[in-house]
């Protein structure tokens, strides 16, 4: 099929059937990310591919690269990695905030071997374990000028023998490099300088095939060491095409990128998808959306670069809804939001403030990136979007003896099948390559997402919670979404999360945490009564509501309910121990995915009484002596 067949009409829910009338295998998509990049450089060699900002405050001083230059830089870097011994089945770890060189490095790692991006914010122990699992012996890391903390971590890991080679990245647009201190037994060099003499015309190694692994992305990391999810080139190319096949945008659209490249959204949505259409991408500075200056300057950036689309988490749009629109933002057409629940107040606040619609999406690392998306001008209230072409999403009753598909409208475990389902988690490595295992999430090519939801007749997805977030009160299952929806209906509430709290009699009882509008005059007990009057079943009424400044999220913006469960356990244990002699304070911690109550007892305190009290509760606890 000609490439003109890549772009069917796709701006309305009714377009899905027509798109899927042509099998994906007949659309002639590139076999790999490298083939996709090569095609872009051949079609649009002089078109601007990347506009990378050194930092938000210097948004008028970008580094620009054309598609031809980008391909040449990827060739040089991939050939350096090949010279260093990286082959098709070898991982290259990347540990850095976003910068111009990192965009090249990720693509070069996928060309020479397999990219393994790592969040620099993880603990050193977690990073070491991810390096061990991936088998990476080459680490591309932020140099001291770009991120001093990441550089210290990289040197510590190298000094401990975790890697053999460290290639340092420099800030975008930086001047002459400073010398890097040597490290005994480890090759240390600046990446761009080391690659300068390598061939830029082609890759000298074996180019990847569709079924080859392209990347190992770690999951959110809320339960112990994050898992490593393996993506093939076919996974990423297919998902990138699904994102690019968006009739709201055209070949001249400019995309804004503010999410970190250790997140699949940044790779698929803002690196790979634009390659299909030769679009330009404006990359924020190293802090991305975490830079306060981004918000102060954002609308000017949109006007200056004529930004047409962006992708962010709800908290970003919540902040932007309060930033005065001091520029012409008429170019902005697609504001995509995902990773966590979108509160109604955030949607209405942003849309009324800017006149631009928010388009929800749904996805997860194990399904490459995106599996459902909404439409500008064709919203479906309560839905996170319609399933994307060639991905099948069904609600299932999941049991040990099998999966049973539920009819439209019934709530069950959401299961995804299709070309974006990942190859599995890395569980080991031997002479034949990585050992991959679905670890219970995969069955016959189908992915159990762990999410609860329902699907309507048109393929729209409605999330109701996480299977593991179910609150089990005396054997009765309570969906947290029932409580959260009731609280979010209150005009002062901007966010809500319901979790299980340990209880002597029922095992678990529901409690809730909420955020409220800055000028709200509402008490927690009022919200508890409000929810109790509106939940469908009395057992689901929250026993307590706590107002917090912000609901906890992971590094990639997903809700982190374990932290709230730990806080709930701390409060219960603290109240129960209020009369026990010698108790200094009580903490609730998350350790390896489990909630632990830690009781600090003064010397001579009554530890036996602590045990007598806490053993009555369904929780894990320990004591520590303090002076």
N, C-alpha and C positions, 0 to 999 in steps of 0.2 A: 504494500500500500504506500502511496506517496505520503510525504510528510504533511500535506494539506489535510489528510485524513486524521491527523493527530488532534485537530481542534474542532470537535463537534460543538454545536450549541450546548452550553452548560451553564445556564444562569437561572434555572427554574427546576423545581422538583420533578416536573413532568418530563424533563429531558433524559432521565436515567434510563428508561426503557430503550430509547433510540440509541443511546451510546452503547448499551450492552448488546444490541442486535449484531454488532460486529465483535467477534471474539478478540480478547486482548492479544492473543498470539498472532493475529492478522494485522495488527497495527504497526508492526515493524519497529518497535522501540529499540533503542540502543542496547547492546548486550551488557554494557558496564558503565560505571560513572566516567571512566576514562574515554570511552567511545562518545559519550554525551558531551564531554568537554571538548574533545577533538572536533566534533561536528560544529559546536558553537564557534570555535576559533576559525574554522573554514568558512562558515557562513557570514560571520560578523567580525572579521579580524580587527577592525579599527573602532568598533563600538566599545563604549566604556562598560566594563564588566563590574569593577569594584571602585567604590568611593569610600575610603576608610578614614575615619576621623581619628586624629591622635588622642583626643579626649573631647568631652562635650563642650568644654569652654573654648576649644579651638576648632569649632565646627566649620569655620571658613578656610581652614588650612588642611584640606584632605590630601591623601595620597591616592592618585587615580591610576588604574591599570586597564588596558584594553583586553579584549578576549585573547588576542594573539600573544600579548605579554604574559597574561596569566598562564597560558599553555606552556610557553617557554620556561617560565619560572617553575611550574610543576615538573616539567621534564628534567630540569637541572637538579631539583631537590630529590626526585625519585631516583635519578641516576646516582646521586650521592648515597642514598640509602642502599641501593643495589651494590655499590662498591664496598659498603660497610658490611655486606653479607646478608642483607634483608632479602628474603625470597617470598614467593607467593603465599606460603603458609605461615609466615612469621609476622608477629604483631609489632607495631611501633607505638609506644605509649606517648601521649601528648598531655602535658601538664602546664596549662597557661591560661590566663585570661585572653579575651579576644584581642587580636592585633593583625596587621596586614600579613605578616609572615605566617601566622597560624592558619589562615585560610588556605594558603599555598600548602603548608605542611600536612594538613588533614587530607587534601586531595592527593598529594604525593605519596603519603603513607598507604592510601587505598590503591594506588597504582603499583607501587613496589611490593607491598605486602598487605597488611590488614591494619587499619587505624584503630587505636584503643584510647580514645579521649578520656581523661580523668578530671574530676572536679578538684581543683586545688584546695578547696575548703574542707575536704575530707581529712580525717586524722591520718597521721603518718602510718599508723598500723594498717588502716584500711587501704591506703594507697599501696603499701608494700604487698598486701595480700592480693590486690588486683593485678599488680605486676607479676606476682608469682603465678596466678591463674592464667594470665595471658601469655606468659612465657617471654614477654618483651625484654630484650637486652639493650635496645636503643631507646633512650628517653629524650624527647624533644620538650624542653621546659622553658618557662619564662626565665630570662636572664635577670641579673640583679637590678638593671635599670627599669625593667618592665614590672616585675613583682618580686620584691626582695624576699618575702616569706616563701613563695613558691621555689625560689632559687635555693634558699636554705634547705628546704625539704628535698629538692633534687640532689643536692650535694650530700645530704645525710644518707639518702637511699643509695647513692653511688658508692659512698664510702663504706657502707655496710655490705657491698657486693650484690645489691639488688639489680643493678644494670652495669653494662660495660662501657657504654658511650652516652655522653650527655651533650646535646646540641642546643645551644641557647638561642632564644628568640629575643629580639630587641623591640623597643617601642616603635610604633608606627611613625615613620618620618624622622627617626633619630639620626643625629649627625654621626661623627666618627666614633667607632666602638671603643669602649674601654677594655683593657686586657682582662681576661678571665684567669683567676688563680688556678694553678694546676691541682690535680687530685691524683695521688699515686695509684697506678694501675688502671686508671680510667681515662679514656680519650675525652677531652673537653674542648669544644670549639663553638664559635658562633655559626649558626646554621647557614645563613646566606653567604658568609665568607667562605665556608667550607665547600659550598656547592658552586661557587663562582666559576670554576674551571670545568664544570661538567657539561656534557652535550645538552643543548637546548632544543635540538631539532627533532628528537625522537627519544623514546624510552628504549634502553638497550637490553632490558630484561624481557621476561614473558608477560605479555599483557593479560589482564584478568578476563575470565569468562563469566557468563551470567550466573552460574552456580557457585562460583568462588566466593569465599567470605570477603566482605568489604570492610566491616567494622565490628568491634566488640564494644557495645555501649553498656555502661553500668546502670542499673535501675536506681530508683529514688533513694535507696539506702535507709529506709525507716526501720528495718528489722535486721540489725547486725550488719555485717559486711555486705555491701551491695552485690547483687548477682551480675554476671556478665552475659548479656544477651547478644547472640551472634546474628548479624544481618548479612545476607548475600547481596551481590550487586543487583541481581534481579529484584529483590525486595525493594531496594532503595530507588532504583530507576522507575519501577512501577508506581510507587507511592509519590515520587516527585512528579511524574506525568499526571497523576490524578489531581495534584495541587495546581499544576500549570494549566490544566484544561479548565480554565475558569474564564468565562466570557466577559466577566466584569473588568478584567485586566487585558491589556494588549501588549504587543511587542515593545512598545515605547514606555511602558509603565516602570516606575522606579519603586523599589521595595526598601523598607527600612528594617534593619536587623539590629536588635538590641539584646537578644538572648545568648547565653554562653554556648560555645561550640562543643561543650561536653554534653549538650542536650540534643536529642534527635531533631527537635523542631528547627534548631538553628541550621543543622546540616541539610535536612530534606527541604524545608520551606524557603530558606534564604541562601543556600549554596547551590543545591541541585536543581530545584524547580526553575529558577531563573535561567539556567543554562538551556532549557528547552526552547525559550523564546528570545534569547539574547537580551534579557532585561538587565538593567543596572541595579546594583544593591548598594545602599548607603549603610555602612557598618558603624555603629556607635563606638565610643572609646572602650578601653578595657573594662570599665565598670558596667557598661551597658545601661540597663534600666535601673541599676543600683546607684547610679551617679545622680545626686540631687540637681546638678546643673542641667542634666538632660531635660528635666521638667521645666525649668526656668526658660530654656531656649527652644523647647520642642516645636512650638508652632512656627517659629522663625525657620527652623530646619526644614519643616514640611514645606513651607513656602519656597525657600531658596532652592531646594532640590526637587521640588514638585513631586513629593512623595505620594504614591497612589495606594499603597497597601502597607500594613504592618501586622505583626503578630505579637501578642503579649498575654500576660496573666491578668486576672481581674484587678489585682491591686494596682497595676500600672494605670489602668483606665480610671480607677477610683481617684488616684492622684491627679491625673490629667483633667478630670471633670472639675477640678478646683483651680486649674491654671488658666488665667485670663487668655482668651484667644486674641492675640495681638498681631496676627498676620493673616494673609489670604491662604486658607486651607482648602480651597475648592478642589484641589487635585486629589484629596484624600477620599477614596471610594470604598476600600475594603479594610476594616479593622477587625482582625480575627482574634478571638479570645478562647482560651482553653486552659487545661491543666488542673483547674479546680472550679468549684461551683461559682456561677456568676450571680451575685445577689441582684434582685430586681432593682434595688435602689441604685446600684452602680450602673446598671444598664440605662435606666431612665435619666440618671444624673449626667452621664456622659453624652447620651444622645440629645438631650435637651440643651446641653451646654455647647455642643459642637455642630449639631445638625447632621452628624455622621452615624450611620447604623453600626452596631456591634454585631458581628457574625460569629456565633458559637461553633466550636468544633470539639471533637472527641477523639482521643487516640491514646496509645500507650506504646512504650518502647518495644514490647513483645510483638506488636503488629506494625513495626517499623516506625510509624509516627502518627499519621492521621487516618481515621476510619470512618468518620462522619463529619459533615459540615453543613452549616446553614446557608441561607441565600439572602442577598440584599433585596428587600422589597417583597419577600415571600417567607416571612418568619412563621414558625409554628410554636406558639407559646408552650413553654415547658420542655421543649425538645432541645437537645444539644446538636441537632443536625440530622440530615438524611445520610444513610450509609453511602459511602463513595462507590463509584463504578467498580464492578468486579469483586467487591468485598461483600460477603454475605454475613449479616449479623442477625443472630436469632436469640431468643430467650429460651433457656433450657432449664429443665429440672435435672440437676446434676446429682447422681447417686453412685454408690460403689458399683452397682450392677449395670450402669450405663447412663446415657444422656437421652432425655426425652424432650423433643421440641414442643414448645408451648404455642398455642394459637396467638395471633395478634391481640395485643391489649393485656395479656396476662404477664405478670411479673415473674422473672426468673433470673438465673445466672446468664449474663451475656456471653455469647460464644461467637468468635470470628473465624471465618475461613476465607481462603483466597490467596492472591499472590504476595500479600504483604506479611503473612504470618511468618515469624522468625524461625530460624533453623534450630533453636534450642539454646539452653544455657551452657556455658563452658563449665564442665565438671572435672576436666583433666586434659592431659596431653601426652601422646606417645609418639612413636616413630612414624605413624601414619597420619598424624595431625591431631586436631582437637577432638576430644570426646564431648559430644553434645547430648543433652538430656532435657526433656520438657519439664522434668521435676513435677509431674502431676498436672501441669497447665496444658500440655498438648495431648491430643488423642486423635489419631488418624488425620493429622494435619489441621485439626481444629483447635483453637485457642480459647481456653476458659479464662476470661479476663479478670475474674474475681469481683466484677461489678454486678450489682443488681439493677435490673431495669426491664423495660417493656419496649416492644416495637409495634408501631401502628401499621396499617395496611400499605402505606406509602413508603415504608422503610425508615421512618423517623425514629430516632432513639431517645428514650426518656430514662434518665438515670434516677435511681431511687436510693443508692447507697453502695457500700462495699459489703460483700458476703461476710468478711471477717469483722465488720463493724456492727453486725447484728447484736442487739442487746437481748440477752436471754434471761428473762425474769421468771423465776420459778418454772422453767421449762417452756415459757411462752416467748416466741420470737417477736421482737419489736424492731421495726425498720426505723433507724434514726431519722430518715427523711420525713416521717410523719411529724416528728417534733420540730425539725428544722423548718419545714414548710409553715407550720403554725406560727413559729416565732418570726419568720421572715415576712409574714403578713402584717406584722406590727409596723406602723409608719416610721418608728424610730430605729428599728433594727436594720443594720447593714450587712451583718454576717451572723451565721449560726452554725454550731456543731454540737450534736448530741452524742454522748458516749456512755459506756457502762461504768457504773460506780459499784464497788464491792458492798454487799449487804449481808448481814447476818442471816436474815430470814429467807430472802429471795435469791440469794447468790449474786444477782446483779439488779440494780435499779437504774433507770435513766436519769441523767443530769445533763444540763446544757450550758454551753458557753456562748456568749453573744458579743458582738461589737455594735455600737450604736452611733448615730450621727453626732457630730461634734457639739451641736447645740441642744442635744436631746435632754429633756428633764424627765427621766423615767427610772424607776427603781427596779432592782432585780426581782423583788417579790411581785411587783405588778406584772412583770413579764412571765413569771411562773404561773400566775393565775390566768393570764391571757392564753398561754399555751394549753393549760388544763381545760379551758373552756372550748378549745378548738381541735384538739386531737380526736381522732375517730374512736379511740378506745381508752378507757380510764387507766388501764395498766401502763399506757405509754406516756401519761402525764409526767413531765419531769419533776423530780423531787426537789431540785434546786436549779436555779439559774444564776450564773456568774457573769458579770459584765467585765470584759477584758479590753485592753487597748488594741490588740490584734490577735487573730487566730493563728496558731503556728502553722507554718508550711515548710516543706523540704526545700533544698537548694534549687530545685527546678519548679517551685511554685505549687506543688501538690499539697492538699491538706494533710496535716500530720497529727492524726487523732491520738496516737500513742502518747504524745506529750500531755494531752488533755486527760487521758485516762490515768496517767501518772499523777497529775495534779489532783484529780478526784480521789484517788487512793490516799494521797498525802493528807487531804482534808479529813477524810473519814478516820484514818489512823490517828491524826493529830487530835481530833475531838475525843476519840475513844481513850486516848492516853493522857488526857488533860489532868487527871487526878493521880497519875502514877509518879512517885517520888523519883527525882533524879533525871527525868527526861529533859534534855536541853532543847532539842528541836527534831522535827520529823521532815524528811525529804522524800519526794517521789521521783524515781529515776527510770530511764529506759536503758536496759542493758541487754544487748544481743536480741532485741525484739521483744523483750519481756519487761513488764512493769514490776519494779522492785521498790518496796518501802524501806528506807534506811532510817533507823532510830538512833540518834546520838544520845548516849547515856553518860552522865557524869560519873566519875569514879565513886564507887559506893552506892550507885543508883540501883534501883530494884529491877534488874533484868528479868528475873523470874516473873514479876508482875507484868512486864511488857509481853512476855510470851503468853501468859494466861489470857491477856486481853486480845492480842492480835490473832492468836490461834483460832478464835471464834469467827474470824473473817476469811472469806475466800481470796486471800492475797498472799504474795510471797514477800517475806520481810527478813531483815537482819539487823543486828545491833552493832554499834561502833562506840568504843569508849572515847570520851573527850575529857579534857582537863577542865 
